[in-house]
Amino acid sequence: MTENQYPSEPLELNDDNFEEIVKRYPLVVVDFWAVWCPPCTLIAPVIHELARELSGRVVFGKIDVSRYKLTASKFGIMAIPTLLIFKKGNLVDRITGAFPKESILEKIKKYME
């Protein structure tokens, strides 16, 4: 897969496309969020920045836990924002809470090849 095939903005995920997206790309970070969640609103710009900065290496997705409860339940999402990191389709890490960009980037870099 070439760098041009990677989106530079977070993908909107749902219960139907979730599995296909996390398996399509080697490294995917999914933001579990909701409109009514103030900390989610705080990290949303960070997720967009990282999607642009890491385009070609990491794909970011967002899934609204209020609308897509099945996927949130499957991964035991009990607090938001929660970022799940998938490598080659497998869940390898999670970040729960609104952390600064540097902390999120540090965690993701551990999984970048």
VOGU-3710 file (C-alpha; in Angstrom, 3 decimals, decimal comma):
1> mtenqypsep> 0,000/0,000/0,000  1,430/3,349/-0,985  1,439/6,498/1,098  -1,152/8,058/-1,237  -3,648/5,348/-0,288  -3,633/6,458/3,351  -6,211/9,061/4,370  -4,873/12,251/5,919  -8,064/12,847/7,902  -9,715/10,534/10,434
11> lelnddnfee> -12,141/8,066/8,875  -15,708/7,921/10,180  -16,196/4,391/11,473  -19,371/2,530/12,373  -20,468/-0,957/13,413  -20,512/-2,083/9,770  -17,113/-0,874/8,530  -15,035/-1,087/11,724  -13,451/-4,525/11,211  -12,731/-3,926/7,537
21> ivkryplvvv> -10,909/-0,639/8,245  -8,740/-1,908/11,116  -7,688/-4,885/8,999  -7,070/-2,867/5,809  -4,201/-0,760/7,172  -1,102/-1,928/9,087  -1,528/0,579/11,949  -4,867/2,113/12,913  -5,737/4,338/15,876  -9,462/4,558/16,639
31> dfwavwcppc> -10,917/7,368/18,729  -14,039/6,260/20,647  -15,876/9,496/21,373  -19,285/11,188/21,736  -20,669/14,640/20,927  -21,670/15,232/24,562  -18,146/14,481/25,910  -16,066/17,634/26,693  -12,708/15,765/26,911  -13,474/14,212/23,498
41> tliapvihel> -13,884/17,709/22,085  -10,498/18,661/23,543  -8,575/15,876/21,803  -10,466/15,986/18,483  -8,108/18,621/16,990  -5,121/16,554/18,171  -6,457/13,473/16,379  -6,881/15,522/13,176  -3,333/16,924/13,464  -1,841/13,472/14,020
51> arelsgrvvf> -3,805/12,064/11,076  -2,218/14,687/8,814  1,271/14,438/10,317  1,380/10,625/10,281  -0,401/10,153/6,955  1,197/7,307/5,067  2,183/5,534/8,277  -0,876/5,554/10,538  -4,593/5,698/9,793  -6,924/7,333/12,296
61> gkidvsrykl> -10,598/6,594/12,721  -13,391/7,962/14,881  -16,430/6,096/16,140  -19,289/7,726/18,029  -20,108/5,484/21,004  -23,620/6,948/21,280  -24,500/5,804/17,763  -22,432/2,617/17,485  -22,825/0,862/20,801  -22,123/-2,618/19,423
71> taskfgimai> -18,475/-1,875/18,621  -17,967/0,124/21,831  -19,352/-2,795/23,830  -17,228/-5,339/21,969  -14,064/-3,536/23,096  -15,281/-2,820/26,632  -15,270/0,954/26,247  -16,316/2,216/29,681  -14,899/5,759/29,521  -14,307/8,204/26,704
81> ptllifkkgn> -12,272/9,381/25,013  -10,550/6,044/24,514  -8,055/5,468/21,718  -7,516/1,882/20,615  -4,372/1,034/18,663  -4,583/-1,806/16,140  -1,542/-3,304/14,456  -2,191/-5,685/11,565  -5,816/-5,947/12,658  -5,023/-6,844/16,272
91> lvdritgafp> -5,690/-4,649/19,291  -2,283/-3,886/20,816  -2,872/-0,924/23,147  -5,350/1,593/24,514  -5,244/5,129/25,852  -8,147/6,267/28,012  -8,526/9,961/28,735  -7,648/13,266/27,104  -3,861/13,204/26,936  -1,620/15,786/25,295
101> kesilekikk> -0,504/15,250/21,720  3,049/14,323/22,755  1,815/11,528/25,044  -0,448/10,084/22,356  2,316/10,291/19,749  4,811/8,598/22,076  2,437/5,669/22,573  1,722/5,328/18,825  5,413/5,499/17,867  6,036/2,239/19,739
111> yme> 4,003/0,457/17,051  5,283/2,244/13,963  7,624/0,191/11,774
//
